[in-house]
Amino acid sequence: MESILIIEDHEDVNLMLAEALIDAGYKVKSSFTGVDGIKEIKNKSYDLILLDIMLPYKSGDEILKEAREFSETPVIVISAKDMVGTKIDLLKLGADDYITKPFDLGEVVARVESNLRRAHKQLQESKVFRYKDLALDDNTKRVTVNETEMELTAKEYMILELLLKHGGKVFTKSNLYESVWKDEYLGDDNAVKTHISNLRNKLKKVNPNEEYIETVWGLGYRLYKE
């Protein structure tokens, strides 16, 4: 089931959108402030984001700009602003679509379906995941840093693949162990820590001036955030 994040501060609008999308067969998460919204984007993986612009504490355009630093998740902006210049600015920031309030729920669902189809098609055509100067080709299983190919073990590759495919999501040691080793995590984190350390050392050897994997203390690991 595809998951959609709604970031909209008006509760009635948010819940109305959520109900329509749930009825259409999607899994939905609602956020009501910009701060909560960007936390969701960083910590969890969504298939699409519906984003209001006028939000408390952190505006929609700030969220869009920040999210595009680490995520290519499709974003549909929903806004009362109907000015051409505003639409162009948001599309340049990385929005995939723009819906003006007041809107028709049927149109919103149709736009969601259309953007998800386009995203799936692009993913099928190109399975190269990029972050900074790092590229992972899921078809050839090649990993390069600044065009220099790296030699990784199978588990190092799988760890890096998980981090790249899910943007800013934080993976706990348990998440990584069960996803990569395909076994129950019993609390011994030596295997994960060793492979993360080896992976970091290999990345640093190719590019000592860049950071790629961040330790989120007490939680786990994610792609390094500036």
C-alpha positions as CSV (number, residue, x, y, z in Angstrom):
1,M,0.0,0.0,0.0
2,E,1.5,3.4,-1.1
3,S,1.9,5.9,1.7
4,I,1.1,9.6,1.5
5,L,2.1,12.4,3.9
6,I,-0.3,15.4,4.1
7,I,1.2,18.6,5.6
8,E,-1.7,21.0,6.1
9,D,-2.4,23.1,9.1
10,H,-6.2,23.4,8.7
11,E,-7.5,20.3,10.4
12,D,-10.7,20.1,8.5
13,V,-8.9,20.3,5.1
14,N,-6.2,17.8,6.3
15,L,-8.8,15.3,7.5
16,M,-10.9,15.7,4.3
17,L,-7.9,15.0,2.1
18,A,-6.9,12.0,4.3
19,E,-10.4,10.5,4.1
20,A,-10.5,10.8,0.3
21,L,-7.1,9.2,-0.1
22,I,-7.8,6.4,2.4
23,D,-11.0,5.7,0.5
24,A,-8.8,5.5,-2.7
25,G,-6.7,2.8,-1.1
26,Y,-3.7,4.8,0.2
27,K,-2.0,4.8,3.6
28,V,-2.1,8.3,5.0
29,K,-0.2,10.2,7.7
30,S,-1.2,13.8,8.6
31,S,1.0,16.6,9.9
32,F,-0.3,19.9,10.9
33,T,2.8,22.1,11.2
34,G,5.8,22.7,9.1
35,V,8.2,21.5,11.8
36,D,6.3,18.2,12.2
37,G,6.1,17.8,8.5
38,I,9.8,18.0,7.8
39,K,10.5,15.6,10.7
40,E,8.3,13.1,9.1
41,I,10.0,13.5,5.7
42,K,13.4,13.0,7.4
43,N,12.5,10.0,9.5
44,K,10.1,8.0,7.4
45,S,9.8,7.0,3.7
46,Y,6.7,8.2,1.8
47,D,5.6,7.6,-1.8
48,L,4.2,11.1,-2.2
49,I,3.7,14.4,-0.2
50,L,0.8,16.8,-0.3
51,L,2.2,20.1,0.9
52,D,0.4,23.3,1.9
53,I,2.5,26.5,1.7
54,M,1.1,28.7,4.5
55,L,2.2,26.6,7.5
56,P,3.0,27.6,11.1
57,Y,6.7,27.6,12.3
58,K,8.1,26.5,8.9
59,S,6.6,27.4,5.5
60,G,5.9,25.0,2.7
61,D,8.5,26.5,0.4
62,E,11.1,26.1,3.2
63,I,10.1,22.4,3.6
64,L,10.3,21.8,-0.1
65,K,13.7,23.4,-0.4
66,E,15.1,21.4,2.6
67,A,13.5,18.1,1.5
68,R,15.0,18.4,-2.0
69,E,18.5,18.3,-0.4
70,F,18.0,14.6,0.4
71,S,14.7,13.3,-1.1
72,E,13.2,12.9,-4.6
73,T,9.7,12.0,-3.2
74,P,7.0,13.5,-5.5
75,V,5.5,16.7,-3.9
76,I,2.2,18.1,-4.9
77,V,1.7,21.7,-3.5
78,I,-1.8,22.7,-2.4
79,S,-2.1,26.4,-2.0
80,A,-4.6,29.3,-2.0
81,K,-2.1,31.3,-4.0
82,D,-3.0,31.3,-7.6
83,M,-0.3,33.5,-9.1
84,V,1.7,32.2,-12.0
85,G,4.9,33.5,-10.5
86,T,4.3,31.6,-7.3
87,K,3.7,28.3,-9.2
88,I,6.8,28.8,-11.2
89,D,8.9,29.5,-8.2
90,L,7.7,26.4,-6.4
91,L,8.2,24.2,-9.5
92,K,11.7,25.5,-9.7
93,L,12.2,24.6,-6.0
94,G,11.3,21.0,-6.8
95,A,7.5,20.7,-6.7
96,D,6.1,18.1,-9.1
97,D,2.6,19.5,-9.3
98,Y,0.4,22.4,-8.0
99,I,-3.3,22.4,-7.0
100,T,-5.1,25.6,-6.2
101,K,-7.6,25.9,-3.3
102,P,-10.5,25.5,-3.3
103,F,-10.0,22.1,-5.0
104,D,-12.1,19.2,-6.0
105,L,-11.2,16.0,-4.1
106,G,-11.6,13.9,-7.2
107,E,-9.0,16.0,-8.9
108,V,-6.6,15.7,-6.0
109,V,-6.9,11.9,-6.0
110,A,-6.4,11.9,-9.8
111,R,-3.3,14.1,-9.5
112,V,-1.9,11.8,-6.8
113,E,-2.4,8.7,-9.0
114,S,-0.8,10.5,-12.0
115,N,2.3,11.6,-10.1
116,L,2.7,8.2,-8.5
117,R,2.5,6.5,-12.0
118,R,5.1,8.9,-13.3
119,A,7.4,8.4,-10.4
120,H,7.1,4.6,-10.7
121,K,7.9,4.8,-14.4
122,Q,11.0,6.9,-13.8
123,L,12.2,4.5,-11.1
124,Q,11.8,1.6,-13.5
125,E,13.7,3.4,-16.2
126,S,16.5,4.6,-14.1
127,K,17.6,2.8,-10.9
128,V,20.5,5.0,-10.1
129,F,20.4,6.5,-6.7
130,R,22.4,9.6,-6.0
131,Y,23.6,11.5,-3.0
132,K,26.2,14.3,-3.2
133,D,28.9,12.8,-5.5
134,L,27.9,9.2,-4.6
135,A,26.0,7.1,-7.1
136,L,24.6,3.6,-6.7
137,D,23.4,1.8,-9.8
138,D,20.8,-0.9,-8.8
139,N,21.0,-2.6,-12.2
140,T,24.8,-3.1,-12.4
141,K,25.4,-3.0,-8.6
142,R,28.2,-0.4,-9.2
143,V,28.9,2.2,-6.6
144,T,30.9,5.3,-7.5
145,V,32.1,8.3,-5.7
146,N,33.0,11.2,-7.9
147,E,33.1,8.7,-10.8
148,T,35.6,6.4,-8.9
149,E,34.3,2.9,-8.5
150,M,34.3,1.4,-5.0
151,E,34.7,-2.2,-4.0
152,L,32.1,-3.1,-1.4
153,T,31.1,-6.3,0.3
154,A,27.5,-7.5,-0.3
155,K,26.4,-6.4,3.1
156,E,28.1,-3.0,2.8
157,Y,26.3,-2.5,-0.5
158,M,23.0,-3.5,1.0
159,I,23.4,-1.0,3.9
160,L,24.3,1.8,1.5
161,E,21.4,0.9,-0.8
162,L,18.9,1.1,2.1
163,L,20.2,4.5,3.2
164,L,20.2,5.9,-0.4
165,K,16.8,4.5,-1.3
166,H,15.1,6.0,1.7
167,G,16.6,9.5,1.8
168,G,16.7,11.0,5.3
169,K,15.1,8.1,7.1
170,V,16.8,7.0,10.3
171,F,17.6,3.3,10.4
172,T,18.1,1.7,13.8
173,K,20.6,-1.1,14.2
174,S,17.7,-3.5,14.5
175,N,16.3,-2.2,11.2
176,L,19.6,-2.6,9.4
177,Y,20.4,-6.0,10.9
178,E,17.0,-7.5,10.0
179,S,16.9,-5.9,6.5
180,V,20.5,-6.9,5.6
181,W,21.2,-10.1,7.5
182,K,17.6,-11.3,7.2
183,D,17.6,-12.6,10.8
184,E,16.1,-11.6,14.1
185,Y,18.1,-8.8,15.9
186,L,19.0,-10.0,19.4
187,G,20.8,-6.9,20.6
188,D,24.3,-7.6,19.5
189,D,25.2,-4.5,17.4
190,N,28.8,-5.4,16.6
191,A,28.1,-6.7,13.1
192,V,26.2,-3.5,12.1
193,K,28.8,-1.2,13.8
194,T,31.7,-3.0,12.1
195,H,30.1,-2.8,8.6
196,I,29.1,0.9,9.0
197,S,32.7,1.7,10.1
198,N,34.2,-0.2,7.1
199,L,31.8,1.5,4.8
200,R,32.6,4.9,6.1
201,N,36.4,4.2,5.8
202,K,36.0,3.2,2.2
203,L,34.0,6.3,1.4
204,K,36.5,8.5,3.2
205,K,39.4,6.9,1.3
206,V,37.8,8.0,-2.0
207,N,36.7,11.4,-0.8
208,P,38.2,12.5,2.5
209,N,36.5,15.9,2.3
210,E,32.9,14.7,2.4
211,E,30.6,13.0,5.0
212,Y,28.0,10.5,3.8
213,I,26.7,8.5,6.8
214,E,25.6,10.2,10.0
215,T,25.2,8.6,13.4
216,V,21.9,9.8,15.1
217,W,22.8,9.1,18.7
218,G,20.4,6.8,20.5
219,L,18.5,6.1,17.3
220,G,20.7,4.7,14.5
221,Y,22.1,5.9,11.1
222,R,21.0,8.0,8.1
223,L,22.5,9.9,5.2
224,Y,24.6,12.7,6.6
225,K,22.7,16.0,6.9
226,E,24.6,19.3,6.6
